[in-house]
């Protein structure tokens, strides 16, 4: 079957939950109000589908003018390695060329670093690119 891509926020919450559970992102799925809100409240959402199955998703938050934060990009484990994540990321980037600052934060693993560098991102950790800070209140 062929993977198709859609730009829409009209995705059933249960399909979104299944995707996040498969990715092991349990912080989003612990409370129903969070999983119910993340897609409708995003700046932009592009999803990947095989038939009726949601197999991947990228969502952004931001002002849509100067900064775009790539909040989530995930692909079901069984579909990884097929270029779906790169396609989602490149689609989001090419559709938002007018936004100068694009930011994301992710795991510091060899796999994720290679993925983002392959897609044109630079690791932020020096004087030239600034410093990243994070605060996570649970």
TORKE-927698 format. One record per residue (C-alpha): x, y, z; residue in one letter; residue number from 1. Coordinates in steps of 0.5 Angstrom, whole numbers. Each point is the difference from the previous one (the first is absolute). Layout:
N
<r><u>X</u><v>Y</v><w>Z</w><residu>a</residu><num>NUM</num></r>
...
END
This chain:
138
<r><u>0</u><v>0</v><w>0</w><residu>x</residu><num>1</num></r>
<r><u>2</u><v>7</v><w>-1</w><residu>x</residu><num>2</num></r>
<r><u>1</u><v>5</v><w>5</w><residu>x</residu><num>3</num></r>
<r><u>-3</u><v>7</v><w>-1</w><residu>x</residu><num>4</num></r>
<r><u>0</u><v>7</v><w>3</w><residu>x</residu><num>5</num></r>
<r><u>-5</u><v>4</v><w>3</w><residu>x</residu><num>6</num></r>
<r><u>0</u><v>7</v><w>3</w><residu>x</residu><num>7</num></r>
<r><u>-5</u><v>0</v><w>5</w><residu>x</residu><num>8</num></r>
<r><u>-2</u><v>1</v><w>7</w><residu>x</residu><num>9</num></r>
<r><u>-6</u><v>-4</v><w>-1</w><residu>x</residu><num>10</num></r>
<r><u>3</u><v>-7</v><w>3</w><residu>x</residu><num>11</num></r>
<r><u>-4</u><v>-4</v><w>5</w><residu>x</residu><num>12</num></r>
<r><u>3</u><v>0</v><w>7</w><residu>x</residu><num>13</num></r>
<r><u>1</u><v>-8</v><w>0</w><residu>x</residu><num>14</num></r>
<r><u>4</u><v>0</v><w>-6</w><residu>x</residu><num>15</num></r>
<r><u>5</u><v>5</v><w>3</w><residu>x</residu><num>16</num></r>
<r><u>0</u><v>-3</v><w>6</w><residu>x</residu><num>17</num></r>
<r><u>2</u><v>-7</v><w>-3</w><residu>x</residu><num>18</num></r>
<r><u>6</u><v>4</v><w>-4</w><residu>x</residu><num>19</num></r>
<r><u>2</u><v>3</v><w>6</w><residu>x</residu><num>20</num></r>
<r><u>0</u><v>-7</v><w>4</w><residu>x</residu><num>21</num></r>
<r><u>4</u><v>-3</v><w>-5</w><residu>x</residu><num>22</num></r>
<r><u>5</u><v>5</v><w>0</w><residu>x</residu><num>23</num></r>
<r><u>1</u><v>-1</v><w>8</w><residu>x</residu><num>24</num></r>
<r><u>-2</u><v>8</v><w>1</w><residu>x</residu><num>25</num></r>
<r><u>-5</u><v>-2</v><w>6</w><residu>x</residu><num>26</num></r>
<r><u>1</u><v>7</v><w>3</w><residu>x</residu><num>27</num></r>
<r><u>-6</u><v>2</v><w>-5</w><residu>x</residu><num>28</num></r>
<r><u>-4</u><v>-6</v><w>1</w><residu>x</residu><num>29</num></r>
<r><u>0</u><v>0</v><w>8</w><residu>x</residu><num>30</num></r>
<r><u>-6</u><v>6</v><w>0</w><residu>x</residu><num>31</num></r>
<r><u>-6</u><v>0</v><w>-5</w><residu>x</residu><num>32</num></r>
<r><u>0</u><v>7</v><w>0</w><residu>x</residu><num>33</num></r>
<r><u>7</u><v>1</v><w>-3</w><residu>x</residu><num>34</num></r>
<r><u>-1</u><v>-5</v><w>-6</w><residu>x</residu><num>35</num></r>
<r><u>-6</u><v>3</v><w>-1</w><residu>x</residu><num>36</num></r>
<r><u>3</u><v>7</v><w>-1</w><residu>x</residu><num>37</num></r>
<r><u>7</u><v>-1</v><w>-3</w><residu>x</residu><num>38</num></r>
<r><u>-3</u><v>-1</v><w>-8</w><residu>x</residu><num>39</num></r>
<r><u>-5</u><v>5</v><w>0</w><residu>x</residu><num>40</num></r>
<r><u>4</u><v>5</v><w>4</w><residu>x</residu><num>41</num></r>
<r><u>6</u><v>-1</v><w>-5</w><residu>x</residu><num>42</num></r>
<r><u>2</u><v>6</v><w>-5</w><residu>x</residu><num>43</num></r>
<r><u>1</u><v>-6</v><w>-5</w><residu>x</residu><num>44</num></r>
<r><u>-1</u><v>-7</v><w>-1</w><residu>x</residu><num>45</num></r>
<r><u>2</u><v>-5</v><w>-5</w><residu>x</residu><num>46</num></r>
<r><u>-2</u><v>-7</v><w>0</w><residu>x</residu><num>47</num></r>
<r><u>2</u><v>-6</v><w>-3</w><residu>x</residu><num>48</num></r>
<r><u>-5</u><v>-6</v><w>-2</w><residu>x</residu><num>49</num></r>
<r><u>0</u><v>-7</v><w>-2</w><residu>x</residu><num>50</num></r>
<r><u>-7</u><v>-1</v><w>-2</w><residu>x</residu><num>51</num></r>
<r><u>-4</u><v>2</v><w>7</w><residu>x</residu><num>52</num></r>
<r><u>6</u><v>-1</v><w>4</w><residu>x</residu><num>53</num></r>
<r><u>4</u><v>6</v><w>3</w><residu>x</residu><num>54</num></r>
<r><u>7</u><v>-2</v><w>-1</w><residu>x</residu><num>55</num></r>
<r><u>4</u><v>7</v><w>1</w><residu>x</residu><num>56</num></r>
<r><u>-1</u><v>7</v><w>2</w><residu>x</residu><num>57</num></r>
<r><u>3</u><v>7</v><w>0</w><residu>x</residu><num>58</num></r>
<r><u>-2</u><v>6</v><w>4</w><residu>x</residu><num>59</num></r>
<r><u>2</u><v>7</v><w>1</w><residu>x</residu><num>60</num></r>
<r><u>-2</u><v>5</v><w>5</w><residu>x</residu><num>61</num></r>
<r><u>2</u><v>7</v><w>0</w><residu>x</residu><num>62</num></r>
<r><u>-2</u><v>7</v><w>-3</w><residu>x</residu><num>63</num></r>
<r><u>0</u><v>-2</v><w>-7</w><residu>x</residu><num>64</num></r>
<r><u>4</u><v>7</v><w>-2</w><residu>x</residu><num>65</num></r>
<r><u>7</u><v>-1</v><w>3</w><residu>x</residu><num>66</num></r>
<r><u>1</u><v>-6</v><w>4</w><residu>x</residu><num>67</num></r>
<r><u>-2</u><v>-7</v><w>-1</w><residu>x</residu><num>68</num></r>
<r><u>1</u><v>-5</v><w>5</w><residu>x</residu><num>69</num></r>
<r><u>0</u><v>-8</v><w>-2</w><residu>x</residu><num>70</num></r>
<r><u>-4</u><v>-2</v><w>6</w><residu>x</residu><num>71</num></r>
<r><u>-1</u><v>-8</v><w>-3</w><residu>x</residu><num>72</num></r>
<r><u>3</u><v>-4</v><w>-5</w><residu>x</residu><num>73</num></r>
<r><u>-2</u><v>-7</v><w>0</w><residu>x</residu><num>74</num></r>
<r><u>-1</u><v>-7</v><w>-4</w><residu>x</residu><num>75</num></r>
<r><u>-2</u><v>-6</v><w>3</w><residu>x</residu><num>76</num></r>
<r><u>5</u><v>-5</v><w>1</w><residu>x</residu><num>77</num></r>
<r><u>-2</u><v>-5</v><w>-6</w><residu>x</residu><num>78</num></r>
<r><u>1</u><v>6</v><w>-5</w><residu>x</residu><num>79</num></r>
<r><u>6</u><v>3</v><w>2</w><residu>x</residu><num>80</num></r>
<r><u>6</u><v>0</v><w>-5</w><residu>x</residu><num>81</num></r>
<r><u>-5</u><v>1</v><w>-6</w><residu>x</residu><num>82</num></r>
<r><u>1</u><v>7</v><w>-1</w><residu>x</residu><num>83</num></r>
<r><u>-6</u><v>2</v><w>4</w><residu>x</residu><num>84</num></r>
<r><u>3</u><v>5</v><w>5</w><residu>x</residu><num>85</num></r>
<r><u>4</u><v>3</v><w>-5</w><residu>x</residu><num>86</num></r>
<r><u>-6</u><v>1</v><w>-4</w><residu>x</residu><num>87</num></r>
<r><u>-4</u><v>3</v><w>5</w><residu>x</residu><num>88</num></r>
<r><u>6</u><v>5</v><w>3</w><residu>x</residu><num>89</num></r>
<r><u>2</u><v>2</v><w>-7</w><residu>x</residu><num>90</num></r>
<r><u>-8</u><v>2</v><w>-2</w><residu>x</residu><num>91</num></r>
<r><u>0</u><v>4</v><w>6</w><residu>x</residu><num>92</num></r>
<r><u>6</u><v>4</v><w>-1</w><residu>x</residu><num>93</num></r>
<r><u>-1</u><v>1</v><w>-7</w><residu>x</residu><num>94</num></r>
<r><u>-7</u><v>2</v><w>1</w><residu>x</residu><num>95</num></r>
<r><u>3</u><v>5</v><w>5</w><residu>x</residu><num>96</num></r>
<r><u>6</u><v>4</v><w>-3</w><residu>x</residu><num>97</num></r>
<r><u>-3</u><v>6</v><w>2</w><residu>x</residu><num>98</num></r>
<r><u>1</u><v>-1</v><w>7</w><residu>x</residu><num>99</num></r>
<r><u>8</u><v>1</v><w>2</w><residu>x</residu><num>100</num></r>
<r><u>0</u><v>-3</v><w>6</w><residu>x</residu><num>101</num></r>
<r><u>-1</u><v>-8</v><w>1</w><residu>x</residu><num>102</num></r>
<r><u>1</u><v>-3</v><w>6</w><residu>x</residu><num>103</num></r>
<r><u>0</u><v>-7</v><w>3</w><residu>x</residu><num>104</num></r>
<r><u>2</u><v>-4</v><w>6</w><residu>x</residu><num>105</num></r>
<r><u>1</u><v>-8</v><w>0</w><residu>x</residu><num>106</num></r>
<r><u>4</u><v>-5</v><w>3</w><residu>x</residu><num>107</num></r>
<r><u>7</u><v>0</v><w>0</w><residu>x</residu><num>108</num></r>
<r><u>1</u><v>-7</v><w>-3</w><residu>x</residu><num>109</num></r>
<r><u>4</u><v>-2</v><w>-6</w><residu>x</residu><num>110</num></r>
<r><u>-6</u><v>-2</v><w>-4</w><residu>x</residu><num>111</num></r>
<r><u>-4</u><v>7</v><w>1</w><residu>x</residu><num>112</num></r>
<r><u>7</u><v>4</v><w>-1</w><residu>x</residu><num>113</num></r>
<r><u>1</u><v>-3</v><w>-7</w><residu>x</residu><num>114</num></r>
<r><u>-7</u><v>1</v><w>-2</w><residu>x</residu><num>115</num></r>
<r><u>-1</u><v>7</v><w>1</w><residu>x</residu><num>116</num></r>
<r><u>7</u><v>2</v><w>-3</w><residu>x</residu><num>117</num></r>
<r><u>-2</u><v>-4</v><w>-6</w><residu>x</residu><num>118</num></r>
<r><u>-6</u><v>4</v><w>0</w><residu>x</residu><num>119</num></r>
<r><u>4</u><v>7</v><w>0</w><residu>x</residu><num>120</num></r>
<r><u>0</u><v>1</v><w>8</w><residu>x</residu><num>121</num></r>
<r><u>6</u><v>2</v><w>4</w><residu>x</residu><num>122</num></r>
<r><u>1</u><v>-2</v><w>7</w><residu>x</residu><num>123</num></r>
<r><u>0</u><v>6</v><w>5</w><residu>x</residu><num>124</num></r>
<r><u>5</u><v>0</v><w>5</w><residu>x</residu><num>125</num></r>
<r><u>5</u><v>5</v><w>-2</w><residu>x</residu><num>126</num></r>
<r><u>2</u><v>8</v><w>0</w><residu>x</residu><num>127</num></r>
<r><u>-2</u><v>1</v><w>-7</w><residu>x</residu><num>128</num></r>
<r><u>-7</u><v>-3</v><w>0</w><residu>x</residu><num>129</num></r>
<r><u>-2</u><v>1</v><w>7</w><residu>x</residu><num>130</num></r>
<r><u>-2</u><v>-4</v><w>6</w><residu>x</residu><num>131</num></r>
<r><u>-6</u><v>-4</v><w>1</w><residu>x</residu><num>132</num></r>
<r><u>-4</u><v>0</v><w>7</w><residu>x</residu><num>133</num></r>
<r><u>-6</u><v>-4</v><w>2</w><residu>x</residu><num>134</num></r>
<r><u>-4</u><v>0</v><w>6</w><residu>x</residu><num>135</num></r>
<r><u>-5</u><v>-6</v><w>1</w><residu>x</residu><num>136</num></r>
<r><u>-5</u><v>1</v><w>5</w><residu>x</residu><num>137</num></r>
<r><u>-5</u><v>-7</v><w>2</w><residu>x</residu><num>138</num></r>
END
